[in-house]
Amino acid sequence: MSLEEEAKMLRNIGLFAHLDPSKLKLLAFTSHWLKFQPGEELCREGDPGDSAYIITDGTAEVLVDSENGPVLVATRGKNEVIGEMSILCDTPRTATVRAKDTCFTLNVSKDVFMQLLKGSPELSVQIIRTLANRLEESTVKLRDATEKLVAAGLD
């Protein structure tokens, strides 16, 4: 596939729809297309956050370690970004992400991801919205879990 064709394909990913053609070409040139089989890990909790993944097809499970083993905290699908938190916060991965089914991704290095954010206010706003939505989702889950503990007398 040519660089031009890859850039056109990237435009169909909602996150990149507003990027200008030169940035899409940069993204196509510097990123890697990866395929993960069911059960294969995209990244592991605690590893360095050196890249982000954009799921272009398939689904992935987001798992965190606990005393009782891995806990499923979210499922991510087509056009969703994974791994952005460790890049933005400059911290190790906060979760393990595992392909639920065959999963195709675009792997974007930390440097390219940050360069795109700095050069594209629209992309930055979309990432902020994504993070805000995930925070809201986590808050609701935490509230529900706390209510269950209180109801069970385990507070």
C-alpha positions in Angstrom: 0.0 0.0 0.0 1.4 3.4 -0.9 1.9 6.2 1.6 -0.9 8.2 -0.2 -3.3 5.2 0.3 -2.4 4.8 3.9 -3.0 8.5 4.6 -6.4 8.2 3.0 -7.2 5.2 5.1 -6.1 7.1 8.3 -8.5 9.9 7.4 -11.4 7.4 8.0 -10.3 7.0 11.6 -12.4 9.5 13.6 -9.4 10.5 15.7 -7.5 11.6 12.6 -10.3 12.9 10.4 -9.3 16.6 10.9 -5.6 16.2 10.4 -4.2 17.9 7.4 -2.7 15.7 4.6 0.9 16.3 5.6 0.3 15.1 9.1 -1.5 12.1 7.9 1.4 11.2 5.7 3.8 11.6 8.6 1.6 9.4 10.7 1.4 6.8 7.9 5.2 6.9 7.4 6.2 6.7 11.0 3.6 4.3 12.4 3.3 0.5 12.2 0.3 -1.7 11.4 0.0 -4.6 13.8 -2.2 -7.6 14.0 -3.0 -9.4 17.3 -4.6 -12.8 17.6 -7.2 -13.5 20.3 -5.5 -13.6 23.7 -2.4 -11.9 22.5 -1.2 -8.8 24.6 -0.9 -5.4 23.0 0.8 -4.1 26.1 1.4 -5.1 29.7 0.7 -3.3 33.0 3.9 -1.8 34.3 5.8 -1.7 31.0 7.1 1.6 29.7 4.6 3.7 27.8 6.5 4.1 24.5 3.6 4.1 22.1 -0.2 4.3 21.6 -2.4 1.9 19.7 -5.4 2.9 17.6 -7.7 -0.1 17.0 -8.7 -0.1 13.4 -10.7 -3.4 13.6 -11.5 -5.9 16.4 -11.8 -5.5 20.2 -9.4 -5.6 23.1 -9.9 -6.1 26.8 -8.3 -3.7 29.3 -7.2 -5.6 32.5 -5.7 -4.5 35.8 -3.8 -6.7 38.2 -5.4 -7.5 41.6 -4.7 -9.8 44.5 -7.3 -12.2 42.9 -5.9 -12.0 39.4 -6.6 -9.8 36.4 -9.8 -7.7 36.5 -11.5 -6.7 33.3 -12.1 -2.9 33.6 -13.1 -2.0 30.0 -13.4 -3.2 26.4 -12.1 -1.1 23.6 -13.0 -1.3 19.9 -12.7 0.1 16.4 -11.3 3.7 16.2 -10.4 3.8 20.0 -7.0 4.7 21.3 -5.1 2.7 23.9 -2.0 3.6 25.7 -2.4 7.4 25.6 -2.4 7.8 29.4 1.1 6.5 29.9 2.4 8.7 27.1 0.6 11.9 28.4 1.6 11.2 32.1 5.0 9.8 31.3 4.3 6.8 33.5 4.4 3.0 33.0 1.4 1.3 31.5 -1.6 1.3 33.9 -3.2 -1.8 32.5 -2.7 -4.9 30.4 -4.5 -4.8 27.0 -5.3 -8.1 25.4 -6.9 -8.8 22.1 -10.4 -10.2 22.6 -10.7 -11.3 19.0 -8.4 -10.7 16.0 -7.4 -7.1 16.5 -5.8 -4.8 13.9 -4.0 -1.7 15.3 -1.9 1.3 14.2 1.0 1.6 16.6 2.1 5.3 17.0 5.3 6.0 18.9 5.3 8.4 21.8 7.3 11.0 20.0 5.0 11.1 16.9 1.9 11.0 19.2 3.1 14.0 21.1 4.2 15.8 17.9 0.7 15.3 16.5 -1.0 16.6 19.7 1.2 19.7 19.8 0.5 20.5 16.1 -3.3 19.7 16.1 -5.6 21.4 18.6 -8.5 19.3 17.2 -6.7 16.1 17.9 -5.8 17.3 21.4 -9.4 18.2 22.2 -10.5 14.7 21.0 -8.0 13.0 23.3 -9.1 15.2 26.2 -12.7 14.2 25.5 -11.7 10.5 25.4 -10.0 10.8 28.7 -12.9 12.7 30.3 -15.3 10.1 29.1 -13.1 7.3 30.5 -12.9 9.2 33.8 -16.6 9.5 34.0 -17.0 5.8 33.2 -14.5 4.9 35.9 -16.3 7.2 38.4 -19.6 5.5 37.8 -18.1 2.0 38.2 -16.4 3.1 41.4 -19.6 4.6 42.8 -21.5 1.4 41.9 -18.9 -0.8 43.5 -18.8 1.4 46.7 -22.6 1.2 46.9 -22.5 -2.6 46.7 -19.9 -2.7 49.5 -21.9 -0.4 51.7 -25.1 -2.4 51.1 -23.3 -5.6 52.0 -22.0 -4.0 55.2 -18.3 -4.2 54.0 -17.6 -0.5 54.1 
